[in-house]
Amino acid sequence: MSDIAALFTWVNMRFLLQGLGMTLLISALAIACSVVLGTLISVMRTSKSRVLRGVATVYIEVFKNTPLLLWIMFTFFVAQLPPIGAAVLAFTLFTSASVAEIVRGGLASVPFGQYEAAKSQGFSGAQTYVLIILPQALRNMVPALLSQFVTTIKDTSYLWGAMALQELMGRGMILMNSYNSTVQIFAIFAIMALVYFAVCFTLSQIVRAYQRKIKQARAA
């Protein structure tokens, strides 16, 4: 027990928390950028232009059918971006394909009558999307977007192996190299697992609570 107790120093905990902060920062930036890019791709996919629809479809299919690690390696080793920039760009490009599908589903959930009502009031196509359709669709997209955020948080664990970026997994691996005891190494693994679980489970509970709230609002 003394071996395990020796792990719980302020220096070690701060070291891991800094890694968690990096994990959350990269995940939040990637999701924010993915929402913007994913929305654009989704609008392109529903466009009347065959070219725009084709570009959006190719984009989605390419990123849905290739591994995330490939794009992490590409942005870091081929594009030679700084680690944080490479990580955010890779996750943004990859996640935007999924977000585009989420946005498309959200847009499809808005009754067609809303489009007609906006048109009758003289709104342009862009105004209709920005002022009327997207705000309504966003309410339906929030649970799926939060779930995607959870997935992104877990996937940041690739970054240590791919580019030695010191997010939570990376900091944990560095900490493990400071100890020789099998018990201590196992304990560090357990701590990392608990941190990932606590963050992701909390977000999952928020998703469930929000979904219940939506159902109650619709039933009222």
C-alpha positions in Angstrom: 0.0 0.0 0.0 2.9 2.3 0.7 4.0 2.0 -3.0 0.5 3.1 -4.1 0.4 5.9 -1.6 3.7 7.2 -2.9 2.0 7.9 -6.2 -0.5 10.4 -4.8 1.8 13.4 -4.5 0.8 16.9 -5.6 3.5 16.8 -8.3 2.2 13.6 -9.8 -1.5 14.6 -9.7 -0.7 18.0 -11.2 1.3 16.3 -13.9 -1.7 14.1 -14.8 -4.2 17.0 -14.6 -2.1 19.0 -17.0 -2.3 16.1 -19.4 -6.1 16.0 -18.9 -6.2 19.7 -19.6 -4.4 19.1 -22.9 -6.8 16.3 -23.8 -9.9 18.5 -23.1 -8.4 21.4 -25.0 -7.6 19.4 -28.1 -11.0 17.7 -28.0 -12.9 21.0 -27.5 -11.1 22.8 -30.3 -11.5 19.8 -32.6 -15.3 19.6 -32.0 -15.8 23.3 -32.3 -14.0 23.4 -35.7 -15.7 20.2 -36.7 -19.1 21.7 -36.1 -18.3 24.6 -38.5 -16.7 22.4 -41.2 -19.3 19.6 -40.7 -22.2 22.1 -41.1 -20.6 23.4 -44.3 -20.2 19.9 -45.7 -23.8 19.0 -44.7 -25.2 22.1 -46.5 -23.1 21.2 -49.5 -24.4 17.7 -49.5 -28.0 18.9 -49.6 -27.2 21.6 -52.2 -28.9 21.7 -55.6 -25.4 21.8 -57.2 -24.2 18.3 -58.3 -20.6 19.4 -58.0 -21.0 20.5 -54.3 -23.0 17.3 -53.5 -20.2 15.3 -55.1 -17.4 17.0 -53.2 -19.3 16.6 -49.9 -20.0 13.0 -50.5 -16.4 12.2 -51.5 -15.2 14.0 -48.3 -17.5 12.1 -46.0 -16.7 8.7 -47.6 -13.0 9.3 -47.6 -12.8 10.1 -43.9 -15.4 7.5 -42.8 -13.4 4.8 -44.5 -9.9 5.6 -43.4 -8.4 5.4 -39.9 -8.0 8.4 -37.7 -4.3 7.5 -37.0 -3.5 7.9 -40.7 -4.6 11.5 -40.6 -2.8 12.2 -37.3 0.4 10.9 -38.9 -0.3 12.9 -42.1 -0.7 16.2 -40.4 2.3 15.7 -38.2 4.9 14.0 -40.4 3.8 15.0 -43.9 2.3 18.5 -43.3 4.9 19.0 -40.5 2.6 21.0 -38.3 3.4 21.6 -34.6 2.0 18.8 -32.4 -1.1 20.7 -31.1 -2.0 22.1 -34.5 -1.5 18.8 -36.2 -3.7 17.1 -33.6 -6.5 19.6 -33.9 -6.4 19.6 -37.7 -6.4 15.8 -37.9 -9.3 15.4 -35.5 -11.2 18.3 -37.2 -10.9 16.7 -40.7 -11.8 13.3 -39.4 -14.6 14.2 -37.1 -16.2 16.6 -39.6 -17.4 13.7 -41.6 -19.4 12.3 -38.7 -20.6 15.8 -37.7 -21.8 16.4 -41.2 -24.0 13.3 -40.9 -25.2 14.5 -37.5 -26.0 17.9 -38.9 -27.8 16.4 -41.9 -30.0 14.4 -39.5 -30.7 17.5 -37.5 -31.7 19.5 -40.5 -33.9 16.6 -41.7 -35.7 16.7 -38.3 -36.9 20.3 -39.0 -40.4 20.2 -40.6 -40.5 21.2 -44.2 -43.1 23.8 -43.3 -40.5 25.9 -41.6 -38.7 26.3 -45.0 -41.9 27.3 -46.7 -42.8 29.7 -43.9 -39.4 31.4 -44.1 -39.7 31.6 -47.9 -43.1 33.2 -47.6 -41.7 35.9 -45.3 -39.0 36.8 -47.9 -36.0 35.1 -46.2 -33.1 34.2 -48.5 -31.8 30.6 -48.5 -28.8 31.6 -46.3 -31.1 33.6 -43.9 -33.4 30.6 -43.6 -30.6 28.3 -42.7 -28.9 30.6 -40.2 -31.9 32.2 -38.5 -34.6 29.6 -38.6 -33.4 26.1 -39.5 -30.1 25.7 -37.7 -31.3 26.9 -34.3 -34.1 24.3 -34.4 -31.8 21.6 -35.7 -29.1 22.3 -33.1 -31.4 21.2 -30.3 -31.8 17.8 -31.9 -28.0 17.6 -32.6 -26.7 18.3 -29.1 -26.9 14.7 -27.8 -25.1 13.3 -30.9 -22.5 16.1 -30.8 -21.8 15.5 -27.1 -21.4 11.8 -27.8 -19.0 12.6 -30.6 -17.1 14.8 -28.0 -16.8 11.7 -25.8 -15.4 9.7 -28.7 -12.9 12.4 -29.5 -11.7 12.5 -25.9 -11.0 8.8 -25.9 -9.3 9.0 -29.3 -6.8 11.6 -28.2 -5.0 8.7 -26.5 -3.5 8.0 -30.0 -1.6 11.2 -29.8 1.2 10.0 -27.5 2.1 7.1 -29.7 1.8 9.0 -32.9 3.6 12.3 -32.1 4.6 12.1 -28.4 2.0 14.8 -27.5 1.7 14.9 -23.7 -2.0 14.5 -23.2 -3.5 12.4 -20.4 -2.3 9.1 -21.9 1.2 10.5 -22.6 1.6 12.0 -19.2 0.5 8.6 -17.7 3.1 6.8 -19.8 5.8 9.2 -18.7 4.9 8.8 -15.1 5.0 5.0 -15.4 8.6 5.2 -16.6 9.4 6.9 -13.3 8.5 3.8 -11.3 9.7 0.2 -11.3 7.1 -1.5 -9.2 4.4 -3.5 -11.0 1.9 -2.4 -8.4 2.7 1.2 -9.0 2.5 0.9 -12.8 -0.8 -0.9 -12.5 -2.1 1.8 -10.2 -1.2 4.5 -12.7 -3.1 2.6 -15.4 -6.0 2.5 -13.0 -5.8 6.2 -12.3 -5.8 7.0 -16.0 -8.8 4.7 -16.6 -10.7 6.3 -13.8 -10.1 9.8 -15.1 -11.2 8.9 -18.6 -14.2 7.1 -17.2 -15.2 10.0 -14.9 -15.0 12.6 -17.8 -16.7 10.4 -20.4 -19.4 9.1 -18.0 -20.2 12.6 -16.9 -20.7 13.8 -20.4 -22.7 10.7 -21.2 -25.0 11.4 -18.3 -25.4 15.0 -19.6 -26.5 13.5 -22.9 -29.1 11.3 -21.3 -30.4 14.1 -19.2 -30.7 16.4 -22.2 -32.5 13.7 -24.2 -35.0 13.2 -21.3 -35.6 17.0 -21.2 -36.3 17.0 -25.0 -38.8 14.1 -24.6 -40.5 15.9 -21.8 -40.7 19.1 -23.7 -42.2 17.4 -26.7 -44.7 15.5 -24.6 -45.9 18.7 -22.8 
